[in-house]
Amino acid sequence: MNDAPPSPELVLMLRDQVFEEVERVADEAASYARSIGEAAFRGDEATMIMHLKQLRLCCIGMIKTYKDFLEGPNGRPGV
């Protein structure tokens, strides 16, 4: 068990990975949001609801990814 704080290089590497993942999921979320608007325009309720659920999961995933990074291992702040 190592209680030493992580190196600054490791923190930066993990931060970059977290930001890349948030960016990837944000792109997916944007696609779902466009699809929601198109489905709403067409009056396609089933497709709209499906994409709303997918958008919700994207948002939850981005928040969790970033929150987990901020909390770090074992609930310690800052990784």
C-alpha positions in Angstrom: 0.0 0.0 0.0 1.5 3.3 -1.1 0.3 6.5 0.5 2.6 8.7 -1.4 0.9 11.3 -3.6 1.0 10.5 -7.3 3.7 12.2 -9.4 2.7 15.3 -11.3 3.4 13.6 -14.5 1.0 10.8 -13.7 -1.7 13.3 -12.7 -1.3 15.1 -16.0 -1.4 11.9 -18.0 -4.6 10.8 -16.2 -6.1 14.2 -16.7 -5.4 14.1 -20.4 -7.1 10.7 -20.6 -10.1 11.9 -18.7 -10.5 14.9 -20.9 -10.1 12.8 -24.1 -12.9 10.5 -22.9 -15.2 13.4 -21.9 -14.5 14.9 -25.4 -15.4 11.6 -27.1 -18.6 11.1 -25.2 -19.5 14.8 -25.7 -19.3 14.2 -29.5 -21.6 11.3 -29.1 -24.0 13.4 -27.0 -24.0 16.1 -29.7 -25.0 13.5 -32.3 -27.8 12.3 -30.1 -29.0 15.8 -29.5 -29.1 16.5 -33.2 -31.1 13.3 -33.7 -33.5 14.3 -31.0 -34.2 17.6 -32.8 -34.7 15.8 -36.1 -37.0 13.2 -34.6 -39.0 15.9 -32.8 -39.3 17.8 -36.1 -40.7 14.7 -37.8 -43.0 13.9 -34.8 -41.2 10.6 -34.3 -41.7 10.1 -30.6 -40.2 6.6 -30.3 -36.9 7.7 -31.9 -36.9 10.9 -29.8 -37.4 9.0 -26.6 -34.6 6.5 -27.5 -32.1 9.3 -28.2 -33.1 11.2 -25.1 -32.2 8.1 -23.0 -28.9 7.8 -24.9 -28.1 11.4 -24.3 -28.9 11.0 -20.6 -26.5 8.1 -20.4 -23.8 10.2 -22.1 -24.2 13.0 -19.6 -24.2 10.7 -16.6 -21.0 9.0 -18.0 -19.2 12.3 -18.5 -20.0 13.5 -15.0 -19.0 10.2 -13.5 -15.7 10.1 -15.5 -14.7 13.6 -14.4 -15.9 13.1 -10.8 -14.0 9.9 -10.4 -10.8 11.7 -11.6 -11.3 14.5 -9.1 -12.0 12.2 -6.2 -9.0 9.9 -7.0 -8.4 6.5 -5.6 -10.0 5.6 -2.3 -11.9 8.9 -2.4 -8.8 11.0 -2.0 -9.0 14.3 -3.9 -6.6 15.0 -6.7 -6.0 11.5 -8.0 
